[in-house]
């Protein structure tokens, strides 16, 4: 049994890491959309965070990072 050359192993691991990076990015976007849907349902970031037992800043930052924050009618732009 011959082992793969180290360069090939490095290349294969780099490809795997890139696939994982893409999957992580896509999952983060889907999660942000789910958070935004939760805000639509519950009314506030705080309520969503409390329902999920997460810090409100986690929910807020995810929504903002993915451009899903909506202008609130009670605030000025």
Secondary structure, 3 states (H helix, E strand, C coil): CCCCCHHHHHHHHHHHHHHHHHHHHHHHHHHHHHHHHHHHHHCCHHHHHHHHCCCHHHHHHHHHHCCCCCCCCCCCC
